[in-house]
Amino acid sequence: SSGGPPELLDRLVDNVAFYTATLAVPAPRDVDDPTVQRGFDVFQELGCDRCHVPHQITSEHPTIAGLADQSIWPFTDLRLHDMGEGLADERPLDDVGPREWRTPPLWGIGLLEVVNGHLELLHDGRARGFAEAVLWHGGEATAARDALAEAASDDRRALLRFLESL
């Protein structure tokens, strides 16, 4: 129904869409820190990179040619994965089952507490930090979760430091 003139002009909507599409994500911090570098190695050794894929190349963008063929580090495959009964949600959506979750990008996650004032993670905020979030993983991520639980304390600390650097 037409209730009068639009609240936003098309030009403003286009400008906001352009701004959002071209806004850079936060750069990782402390990339030369040996603990951060070890944490990235641990991330891969535990198998976290199977779903949280570190590096990708962007495809063609429909309106902004400069966004194509860019090297990005989002730490996601943007796919649905079975995360187990522990994270099941009783609100399935269309063809998405209650145990399926899309892998969220991890870029910028190290600034979550600074920006949002909390470190509540997962879809419902139940995890109170990075380690707890990983320990909630199940289903396809059970092996990575178990590997973290069994990892040496120095490796766990390095992994957490790496995530804080993103």
C-alpha positions as CSV (number, residue, x, y, z in Angstrom):
1,S,0.0,0.0,0.0
2,S,1.2,3.5,-0.8
3,G,1.1,5.6,2.3
4,G,2.7,8.7,0.9
5,P,6.2,9.6,-0.3
6,P,9.1,7.2,0.3
7,E,10.9,7.8,3.6
8,L,14.3,7.6,1.9
9,L,15.2,8.9,-1.5
10,D,16.7,6.3,-4.0
11,R,19.9,8.3,-4.1
12,L,20.3,8.0,-0.3
13,V,19.6,4.3,-0.4
14,D,22.2,3.9,-3.2
15,N,24.8,5.9,-1.3
16,V,24.3,3.8,1.9
17,A,24.5,0.6,-0.2
18,F,27.7,1.8,-1.8
19,Y,29.2,2.8,1.5
20,T,28.3,-0.6,3.1
21,A,29.8,-2.5,0.1
22,T,33.1,-0.6,0.1
23,L,33.6,-0.2,3.9
24,A,36.8,-2.0,4.9
25,V,36.8,-4.6,7.7
26,P,39.1,-4.0,10.6
27,A,42.7,-5.0,9.9
28,P,44.1,-7.8,12.0
29,R,46.4,-6.6,14.7
30,D,49.7,-7.8,16.0
31,V,50.4,-10.0,12.9
32,D,54.1,-10.1,13.6
33,D,53.6,-11.3,17.2
34,P,55.0,-14.9,17.4
35,T,52.2,-15.9,19.7
36,V,49.6,-14.7,17.2
37,Q,51.5,-16.5,14.4
38,R,51.6,-19.7,16.5
39,G,47.8,-19.2,17.1
40,F,47.2,-19.2,13.4
41,D,49.1,-22.4,13.0
42,V,47.1,-24.0,15.9
43,F,43.9,-22.7,14.2
44,Q,44.8,-24.8,11.1
45,E,46.2,-27.8,13.1
46,L,42.9,-28.1,15.0
47,G,40.9,-28.0,11.8
48,C,39.1,-24.7,12.4
49,D,40.1,-23.6,8.9
50,R,37.9,-26.3,7.3
51,C,34.8,-24.1,7.9
52,H,36.5,-20.8,8.9
53,V,38.4,-20.7,5.6
54,P,41.0,-18.0,6.1
55,H,41.7,-16.7,2.5
56,Q,39.4,-16.1,-0.5
57,I,39.4,-14.1,-3.7
58,T,36.3,-12.1,-4.4
59,S,34.2,-12.7,-7.5
60,E,32.8,-10.2,-9.9
61,H,30.7,-7.5,-8.3
62,P,27.5,-6.5,-10.1
63,T,28.0,-2.8,-9.8
64,I,31.5,-2.0,-8.4
65,A,34.3,-3.4,-10.7
66,G,37.0,-2.5,-8.1
67,L,35.6,-5.1,-5.7
68,A,36.3,-8.0,-8.0
69,D,39.5,-10.2,-7.6
70,Q,40.3,-8.9,-4.2
71,S,42.3,-11.0,-1.8
72,I,40.3,-11.1,1.5
73,W,40.7,-13.0,4.8
74,P,37.2,-13.4,6.2
75,F,37.7,-16.8,7.9
76,T,34.5,-18.3,6.7
77,D,33.2,-20.5,3.9
78,L,29.7,-18.9,4.3
79,R,28.2,-22.4,4.2
80,L,25.7,-24.2,6.4
81,H,27.1,-26.8,8.7
82,D,25.6,-29.2,11.2
83,M,26.8,-27.9,14.5
84,G,25.3,-30.6,16.7
85,E,22.4,-30.9,19.1
86,G,24.0,-28.5,21.7
87,L,23.5,-25.6,19.3
88,A,20.2,-26.8,17.8
89,D,17.6,-24.1,17.6
90,E,13.9,-24.8,17.7
91,R,13.3,-22.2,15.0
92,P,14.2,-23.9,11.7
93,L,13.9,-21.6,8.7
94,D,12.8,-22.8,5.3
95,D,15.2,-25.6,4.3
96,V,17.6,-24.9,7.2
97,G,17.5,-27.5,9.9
98,P,17.6,-26.7,13.6
99,R,21.3,-28.0,13.9
100,E,22.5,-26.0,10.8
101,W,24.4,-22.8,11.1
102,R,26.2,-20.6,8.5
103,T,29.8,-20.2,9.3
104,P,30.2,-16.6,10.5
105,P,33.2,-14.6,9.3
106,L,35.8,-14.1,12.1
107,W,37.4,-11.0,10.7
108,G,37.0,-8.2,13.2
109,I,35.9,-10.6,16.0
110,G,38.8,-9.5,18.2
111,L,37.2,-6.1,18.5
112,L,33.8,-7.4,19.5
113,E,34.2,-6.5,23.2
114,V,35.5,-3.0,22.3
115,V,32.7,-2.2,19.9
116,N,29.8,-4.0,21.6
117,G,30.9,-3.9,25.2
118,H,30.6,-7.7,25.6
119,L,32.1,-10.9,24.5
120,E,28.9,-12.9,24.1
121,L,29.3,-15.2,21.2
122,L,27.2,-17.7,19.1
123,H,23.8,-17.1,17.8
124,D,22.2,-16.6,21.2
125,G,25.1,-15.1,23.1
126,R,25.5,-18.1,25.4
127,A,29.3,-18.3,25.0
128,R,31.2,-15.9,27.2
129,G,34.4,-15.9,25.2
130,F,36.3,-17.6,22.3
131,A,37.2,-20.8,24.1
132,E,33.7,-21.4,25.3
133,A,32.3,-20.7,21.8
134,V,34.6,-23.4,20.4
135,L,33.6,-25.8,23.1
136,W,29.9,-25.4,22.2
137,H,30.8,-26.7,18.6
138,G,29.5,-30.1,17.8
139,G,28.3,-32.0,14.7
140,E,30.8,-31.4,11.9
141,A,33.0,-29.4,14.3
142,T,33.3,-32.1,17.0
143,A,36.9,-33.1,16.0
144,A,38.1,-29.4,16.2
145,R,36.3,-28.9,19.5
146,D,37.8,-32.1,21.0
147,A,41.3,-31.2,19.6
148,L,41.1,-27.8,21.4
149,A,40.1,-29.5,24.6
150,E,43.1,-31.8,24.4
151,A,45.6,-29.2,23.2
152,A,48.5,-28.0,25.3
153,S,47.7,-24.9,27.3
154,D,50.3,-22.9,25.4
155,D,48.6,-23.8,22.1
156,R,45.2,-22.9,23.6
157,R,46.5,-19.5,24.7
158,A,48.1,-18.9,21.3
159,L,44.8,-19.7,19.5
160,L,42.9,-17.3,21.7
161,R,45.5,-14.6,21.2
162,F,45.2,-15.2,17.4
163,L,41.4,-14.8,17.6
164,E,41.8,-11.6,19.6
165,S,44.1,-10.3,16.9
166,L,41.4,-10.6,14.2
